Structures are given as C-alpha cells and as structure tokens.
Amino acid sequence: MARFLSRTMPSISSTEKVAGVSAGFGIREVKELSSVMAESTGVPYDHMPISFLKRRLSYIFKKHNIRNSDMFRQMLETEDYKARLFYDFPVDTTEMFRDPGFWRYLRPLVRCLSTNENINVWFPEVSTGEEVFSFLILVNELGIRDMVNVICQHVSEERLSEIEKGILNNRNIQLNSSNYVRIEGSGVFEDYYSLEDNVFVLKNSLLKNVRTVRGHFLNTGAPKNTSVIMFRNNMLYYDKEVSERSIAGFWDALLPGGIIAIGAKERIPESFDAKLECLNTKEKVFKKHGFEIIWSND
C-alpha cells in the first residue's frame, strides 16, 4: 500500500478553484481511484498526496462531465481518454523565469559546463514550456545554444507537441517580462517570441536541439551522460518512495560534476547526502560528486 504524505502542497490553481476543492471524495475512494489510474496508465498516481488528488479529481470530474467513479473507471479503459487525462491532470506552470534568484544562480553554473563538448539537459516531467523556454533563452544569451541538447519528457503527447512548437497557452506575458528583467537578462524579452492568434510562440531558432520523449520518467529509463536535470517543484506531488526512486535515477543519469535543480520547498532524500553536494541551500541546486569544477556566481 502506498504511503500518502500530509505535506504542505502548492497553492490551488485557478482551474482547481473553478472546479471547487471539495467534490465529495472520501479518502478511501481517492485511494481506490488513484490505484485504478496507476494500474491503467503506469503513472504513479497512487503515490501522490491525498489532498492533491482530491483537488485534481474534482477538477477532472467536472471538466470531463464524469458523473461517478464507475463512469471514470470505464473511461480509463480507452486510450483516447487516457490521452485526455494525461493532458488535463497536470497543474500548469504559470510563469517563465519563476524564482528569478534561481536563474541568476544557474547562469554561471551552466557557463562552467560549457567547457564540455555537449551539454545534455533533461526535464524529466515538464507539462508546459515555461521552464524549458526560460532555459533556452538563458543558454542563448550565454552563446552556447548550439552545444546544448534538451530532452523534455511527459506522459502527454499533446503537451509535448506544444513545447516542440514553442507554444504557451497561459500567456502571463507581463509577469514573464518582469521576471526576465529581474534575472538581468542581456537581451530584450519581446525579441524572443511572437503572438500568433493571440498565443505566445517562442522564436523557432531557440528550439534547436530540443527533443521530446513520451512516457513517465520512472518507466522509460533516464538519458545517459546528462549534465543538468531540471526537476523543480515536481517532488511535491509524490511521496517519499517515488522521490527516492526519482533521485536515484537522476543520480545514475548525471555525469560527474552534473547538477540537479529541485524546488525551493523540496528536499533531497537523506540517503543521497553523501552522493550530492548542495551548492545553494536556498535555490536547491545540487552537484554530483566525482569531478571537481570551480563553480562561480560572478
């Protein structure tokens, strides 16, 4: 039986507010539904916190016009519905360059990695393009875009297609622009995108060397020789067991001296204290031991 943590969860998104936090789900029913979802899809929904599952199931049942749990179970038997669930279940990232201090800290670390011939960057669970596009702008301004290979992974083929096309459906352009100023970017934010039918579209040249992989990262295996893993604010949605499995896989994928970034409210499992060096306790950036690099934040 999976363990469900009573940890502090992120604030409720606007879409969750529309659905309402309470839809009459009891704890037992949530556990049963999450087990059915996990068995049907291979995604570890049964290792997600109860409070989060309640909110997302409330949203899904309303958005998909699902009358009861039996109807939901029947819908899960079709591949078309699974694809719809994969697209609608995740909570969207709402802004580019979120936590500007993190991006200011990351910039010189990535510059140090540019001494390598290629820099492989993995986003193991990325549902929208904000983090990816922020990173692409950062490496472009460092002048190393051509040596950076970015791997974006998610269970939703449709969400990955949006990233491949440079599309952001949540257009918080004013906030994104403000964050870009706060990271002290060297260009003009408006030069990096266009508006097509009132939709944000990243400049196509920035999407060079971006590859997508469909599937949950625990099931597909990790890409080898990875220099940077971006997993910010994802462990909040998993219990201790999956968090430990995740970090173990990331550690195996990282090159010596490679870095992992997690969310400000997240923690690396204690079992990895001796394997990962914390470079910044506030921004939660960690480095794999085995190859010493002089990291500079100048």
C-alpha positions in Angstrom: 0.0 0.0 0.0 1.4 3.4 -0.9 2.1 6.0 1.7 0.4 9.3 1.4 2.2 12.3 2.9 0.4 15.1 4.7 3.0 17.6 3.4 2.2 21.3 2.5 1.0 21.5 -1.0 1.3 24.3 -3.5 -1.4 26.9 -3.7 -4.6 25.9 -5.6 -4.5 26.9 -9.3 -7.2 28.9 -10.9 -8.5 25.8 -12.7 -8.8 23.9 -9.4 -10.8 26.9 -8.0 -13.2 26.7 -10.8 -13.9 23.1 -10.1 -14.1 23.6 -6.3 -11.8 21.9 -3.8 -14.5 19.6 -2.5 -16.3 17.2 -4.7 -17.4 14.7 -2.0 -14.5 12.4 -2.4 -13.6 10.4 0.7 -10.1 9.2 1.4 -10.9 5.6 0.7 -12.4 6.5 -2.7 -9.5 8.7 -3.6 -7.1 5.8 -2.8 -9.1 3.4 -4.9 -9.3 5.7 -7.9 -5.6 6.5 -7.8 -4.8 2.8 -7.7 -7.0 2.2 -10.7 -5.4 5.2 -12.5 -1.9 3.9 -11.7 -2.7 0.3 -12.9 -4.4 1.6 -16.1 -1.7 4.1 -17.1 1.6 3.1 -15.5 1.8 6.6 -13.9 2.3 6.5 -10.1 -0.9 8.4 -9.2 -1.2 6.1 -6.2 2.0 7.8 -4.8 0.6 11.3 -4.8 -0.7 13.1 -1.7 -4.4 12.7 -1.0 -5.1 16.4 -0.8 -3.6 17.0 -4.2 -5.5 14.0 -5.7 -8.8 15.3 -4.3 -8.4 18.7 -5.9 -7.3 17.3 -9.3 -10.0 14.6 -9.4 -12.6 17.3 -8.6 -11.3 19.3 -11.5 -11.2 16.3 -13.9 -14.7 15.1 -13.0 -16.2 18.5 -13.6 -14.2 19.3 -16.8 -14.9 15.8 -18.3 -18.5 15.7 -17.2 -17.9 12.5 -15.2 -21.0 11.6 -13.1 -19.4 8.9 -10.8 -16.4 6.7 -10.1 -17.8 3.8 -12.1 -18.0 6.0 -15.2 -14.5 7.2 -14.6 -13.2 3.6 -14.4 -14.9 2.7 -17.7 -13.5 5.8 -19.4 -10.0 4.8 -18.3 -10.3 1.6 -20.4 -9.8 3.6 -23.7 -6.6 5.0 -25.0 -8.3 8.2 -26.2 -9.5 9.0 -22.7 -6.1 8.3 -21.2 -4.6 10.8 -23.5 -7.2 13.4 -22.4 -6.4 12.6 -18.8 -2.7 13.0 -19.3 -3.3 16.4 -20.8 -5.7 17.8 -18.3 -4.5 16.3 -15.0 -1.2 18.2 -14.5 -1.0 21.6 -12.8 0.4 24.1 -15.3 3.5 26.1 -14.6 2.3 29.7 -14.6 5.4 31.9 -15.4 8.7 32.0 -17.1 11.9 32.6 -15.0 10.0 31.7 -11.9 12.1 32.4 -8.8 14.5 34.9 -10.6 17.2 34.3 -8.0 17.4 30.7 -9.1 18.0 31.7 -12.7 20.7 34.2 -11.7 22.4 31.5 -9.8 22.1 28.9 -12.6 23.6 31.1 -15.3 27.3 30.9 -14.2 26.9 27.1 -13.4 25.8 26.4 -17.0 28.6 28.6 -18.3 31.1 26.4 -16.4 29.6 23.3 -18.0 30.2 24.8 -21.5 33.8 23.5 -21.3 32.2 20.2 -22.3 31.7 19.4 -26.0 28.0 18.9 -25.4 25.6 19.7 -22.6 22.7 17.4 -22.2 19.8 18.8 -20.2 16.9 16.7 -19.1 13.5 17.9 -18.0 12.0 14.6 -16.7 8.5 15.8 -16.1 7.6 19.0 -17.9 4.0 19.7 -18.6 4.3 23.2 -20.0 7.1 25.2 -21.7 7.8 27.9 -19.2 10.9 26.2 -17.6 12.2 24.9 -20.9 11.8 28.2 -22.7 13.4 30.1 -19.9 16.4 27.7 -20.0 16.7 28.1 -23.8 16.8 31.9 -23.5 19.4 31.6 -20.8 21.8 29.4 -22.9 21.2 31.5 -26.0 22.4 34.6 -24.1 25.4 32.6 -22.9 26.2 31.9 -26.6 26.2 28.1 -26.1 22.8 27.2 -27.6 24.3 25.1 -30.3 26.1 22.8 -27.8 23.0 22.3 -25.6 20.8 19.3 -26.2 17.4 19.5 -24.3 15.3 16.4 -23.6 11.7 17.2 -22.5 9.6 14.3 -21.1 6.0 13.9 -20.2 3.2 11.4 -20.5 1.0 13.7 -22.7 1.9 13.7 -26.4 -0.2 16.8 -26.9 1.6 18.8 -24.2 5.0 17.7 -25.7 3.7 18.9 -29.1 3.0 22.3 -27.7 6.6 22.5 -26.3 8.0 21.4 -29.7 6.1 24.3 -31.3 7.1 26.8 -28.7 3.5 27.4 -27.5 2.5 28.8 -24.1 -1.3 28.7 -23.5 -1.1 30.6 -20.3 0.2 34.0 -21.5 1.4 35.8 -18.4 3.5 38.0 -20.7 3.8 40.9 -18.3 4.9 38.7 -15.4 7.3 36.8 -17.7 8.8 40.1 -18.9 9.1 41.3 -15.3 10.9 38.1 -14.3 13.2 38.4 -17.3 14.2 41.9 -16.1 14.8 40.5 -12.6 17.2 37.8 -13.8 19.2 40.6 -15.5 18.9 39.2 -19.0 21.1 40.7 -21.6 18.6 41.0 -24.4 15.0 42.2 -24.9 12.4 39.8 -23.8 10.0 40.7 -26.6 12.5 39.6 -29.2 12.2 36.0 -28.1 8.6 35.4 -29.0 5.7 36.4 -31.2 1.9 36.4 -30.8 0.1 34.2 -33.3 -3.7 34.3 -33.0 -3.1 35.8 -29.5 -1.0 32.8 -28.5 2.6 33.1 -27.2 5.0 31.3 -29.6 8.7 31.1 -28.8 11.2 32.1 -31.6 11.7 29.0 -33.6 15.5 29.3 -33.7 15.6 28.8 -29.9 14.0 25.4 -30.2 17.0 23.9 -32.0 18.2 20.6 -30.4 15.0 20.2 -28.4 13.8 16.5 -28.3 10.7 15.2 -26.6 10.2 11.7 -25.0 6.7 10.5 -24.3 6.2 8.4 -21.1 6.7 8.6 -17.4 10.4 9.0 -16.5 10.3 6.1 -14.0 9.2 3.8 -16.8 11.3 4.8 -19.7 14.8 5.0 -18.2 17.0 8.0 -17.9 19.1 9.5 -20.7 22.8 8.9 -20.1 25.6 11.5 -19.8 23.3 14.2 -18.5 24.9 17.5 -17.3 21.8 19.2 -15.9 18.5 17.8 -14.6 15.6 20.3 -14.0 13.1 18.8 -11.7 11.8 21.9 -9.9 8.5 21.6 -7.9 7.8 18.1 -9.0 8.6 16.1 -5.9 5.8 18.0 -4.1 3.4 15.8 -6.0 5.0 12.5 -4.9 5.5 10.5 -1.7 8.9 9.6 -0.2 9.2 6.3 -2.1 8.8 7.8 -5.5 11.0 10.8 -4.6 13.8 8.4 -3.6 13.4 6.4 -6.8 13.4 9.6 -8.8 16.6 11.0 -7.3 18.3 7.5 -7.6 17.6 7.5 -11.4 18.7 11.1 -11.8 22.0 10.3 -9.9 22.7 7.4 -12.3 22.0 9.6 -15.3 24.2 12.5 -14.2 27.8 12.9 -15.3 30.3 13.5 -12.5 30.0 17.2 -11.7 26.5 17.4 -13.2 23.8 19.3 -11.4 20.2 18.7 -10.2 17.7 21.5 -9.5 14.6 20.9 -7.4 12.0 23.2 -5.9 12.7 25.6 -3.0 10.2 23.7 -0.8 11.6 20.3 -1.7 14.3 18.1 -0.1 16.7 15.6 -1.5 16.3 12.3 0.4 18.8 11.9 3.2 20.2 8.7 1.6 21.8 11.0 -1.0 23.5 13.4 1.4 26.9 11.7 0.7 26.4 11.5 -3.0 25.2 15.0 -3.8 26.8 18.3 -2.7 24.4 21.1 -2.0 25.6 24.2 -3.9 22.9 26.5 -2.8 20.5 25.7 0.1 18.0 28.5 -0.9 17.8 27.7 -4.6 18.1 23.9 -4.0 20.9 23.2 -6.5 22.9 20.0 -6.1 26.1 18.7 -7.7 27.1 15.1 -8.2 30.5 14.2 -6.7 33.4 12.7 -8.6 34.6 15.6 -10.7 35.6 18.9 -9.2 34.7 22.1 -11.0 35.2 25.6 -9.8 31.7 27.0 -9.7 31.5 30.7 -9.8 28.5 33.0 -9.3 30.2 36.1 -10.7 
